[in-house]
Amino acid sequence: MAETLFDGNIRLELRDASDVPIAQLISKNLKEFGNAAGTENTDPQKMPKVKKGEDRGRIIMGQDDKLVVLMKLDTEATEAASGNAIVRKYRIPVTQRNIKTGVVFENTLGASDFTQKITSAASKVHATDEWVMVDQYKVPAQVQLQLGHRLQDVRIDSAMNIYISYVA
């Protein structure tokens, strides 16, 4: 059984605690991340960049808001066997601010920070042309979150990668 990359678009969306969409943060084709089946792109200089927004252009997520990963396939995908997990590898740069202390720091969210919402099953067909929730990250208490970094070497520190595959 071979690992196959999903082919389609990915969207990062801000939702409130009640799952009401607030803003679309990023929408890209999965090919833009430069991944190959079975091999995640590990070179930050070749990844799309997410620079921290400034002034009125920034979107800040607050306590209990959700950063949601959605996927819409261009090509139908059928899984081969049950028990095969969908492989998800993320590198999502964020800036966090502790509301109580005011401490601001850059962080990079990985797949383990998210709650997986997409399921895997034998002969499961992942249809095209509909947005499906893959993962969600809930902003913790007393924290504000903003997409992107503003570190000195933006070429590397603000690099984003999303890798999602399945076994065909």
C-alpha positions in Angstrom: 0.0 0.0 0.0 1.4 3.4 -1.0 1.0 6.7 0.7 -0.9 9.2 -1.5 -1.1 13.0 -1.0 -4.5 14.5 -1.0 -4.9 16.8 -4.1 -6.9 20.0 -3.6 -7.1 23.2 -1.6 -6.5 23.9 2.1 -8.1 26.7 4.1 -7.3 28.0 7.6 -10.4 29.6 9.1 -11.2 31.5 12.3 -14.3 30.3 14.1 -15.8 31.4 17.3 -16.6 29.1 20.3 -20.0 28.2 18.7 -18.3 27.1 15.4 -19.6 30.2 13.5 -17.0 31.2 10.8 -15.6 34.6 11.5 -12.8 35.0 8.9 -10.9 33.0 6.3 -7.2 33.4 7.1 -5.4 31.5 4.3 -6.5 29.5 1.3 -3.8 27.7 -0.7 -3.5 24.6 -3.0 -1.8 21.7 -1.2 0.8 21.6 -4.0 2.1 25.0 -3.0 3.6 23.5 0.1 6.1 21.4 -2.0 5.5 18.1 -0.4 5.9 14.7 -2.1 4.1 11.5 -1.2 5.8 9.9 1.8 8.2 12.9 2.2 7.3 16.1 3.9 9.0 19.3 2.8 11.5 20.1 5.6 13.2 23.1 4.0 11.6 26.2 5.5 13.0 28.4 2.7 10.8 26.6 0.2 7.6 26.8 2.2 5.0 29.6 1.8 5.4 32.4 4.3 3.0 33.8 6.8 4.0 37.2 8.0 2.3 38.6 11.1 -0.3 41.2 10.2 0.0 44.8 11.4 -2.4 47.5 12.4 -5.9 47.0 11.0 -4.9 44.1 8.8 -4.4 41.7 11.6 -6.9 39.2 12.9 -6.5 38.2 16.5 -8.1 35.1 17.9 -9.2 35.1 21.5 -10.0 32.6 24.2 -12.1 29.6 23.0 -11.9 30.7 19.4 -10.9 28.0 17.0 -8.3 27.8 14.2 -9.8 25.3 11.8 -8.1 23.4 8.9 -10.5 22.7 6.0 -9.8 20.8 2.9 -11.6 20.6 -0.5 -10.3 17.9 -2.9 -9.8 18.4 -6.7 -9.6 14.6 -7.2 -11.7 12.0 -5.4 -9.6 9.9 -3.0 -10.4 6.3 -1.9 -8.6 4.7 1.0 -7.5 1.1 0.7 -7.8 -0.5 4.1 -9.1 0.2 7.6 -6.8 1.1 10.4 -4.7 3.4 8.2 -4.4 6.7 9.9 -4.5 9.9 7.8 -1.0 11.4 8.1 -1.1 15.1 9.1 2.1 17.1 9.6 1.8 20.9 10.2 4.1 23.8 10.7 1.9 26.8 11.4 3.6 29.9 12.8 1.6 31.8 15.3 2.3 34.7 17.8 0.7 34.2 21.2 0.0 36.8 23.9 -0.8 36.0 27.5 -3.6 38.4 28.4 -2.8 38.3 32.1 0.9 38.8 31.9 1.3 40.6 28.6 4.0 38.2 27.5 4.2 37.8 23.7 6.1 34.9 22.1 6.3 33.2 18.7 5.2 29.6 18.6 4.8 27.0 15.8 1.8 24.7 16.0 2.2 21.1 14.9 -0.4 18.4 14.1 -0.3 17.3 17.8 -1.6 20.7 18.9 -4.8 20.1 16.9 -7.8 17.8 17.4 -8.3 15.6 14.4 -11.7 15.8 12.8 -11.3 13.7 9.6 -11.6 9.9 9.9 -10.0 7.0 8.1 -11.8 3.8 7.1 -11.5 0.9 4.6 -12.7 1.9 1.1 -13.7 5.4 2.4 -14.2 7.8 -0.5 -13.2 11.4 0.1 -15.4 13.3 -2.2 -14.5 16.4 -4.3 -16.0 19.9 -4.2 -17.0 20.2 -0.6 -15.1 21.7 2.3 -14.3 19.1 5.0 -13.0 19.9 8.5 -9.7 18.2 9.0 -8.5 19.6 12.3 -9.1 22.3 14.8 -7.1 24.1 17.4 -8.9 25.8 20.4 -7.2 28.9 21.7 -6.5 28.4 25.4 -7.8 30.5 28.3 -6.0 33.8 28.8 -4.4 33.7 25.4 -4.7 35.7 22.2 -3.3 34.2 19.0 -2.3 35.7 15.7 -1.2 33.9 12.6 2.4 34.4 11.6 5.8 35.4 13.1 7.7 38.6 13.1 11.2 37.4 13.8 14.4 38.6 12.2 14.8 35.8 9.6 11.2 35.8 8.1 12.4 33.4 5.3 12.6 30.5 7.8 10.7 31.5 11.0 7.4 32.4 9.2 7.5 29.3 6.9 4.3 27.3 6.9 3.8 23.7 5.9 0.8 21.4 5.8 1.1 17.7 4.7 -2.0 15.5 4.6 -1.9 12.0 3.0 -3.7 8.7 3.1 -3.1 5.1 2.2 -4.6 4.2 -1.2 
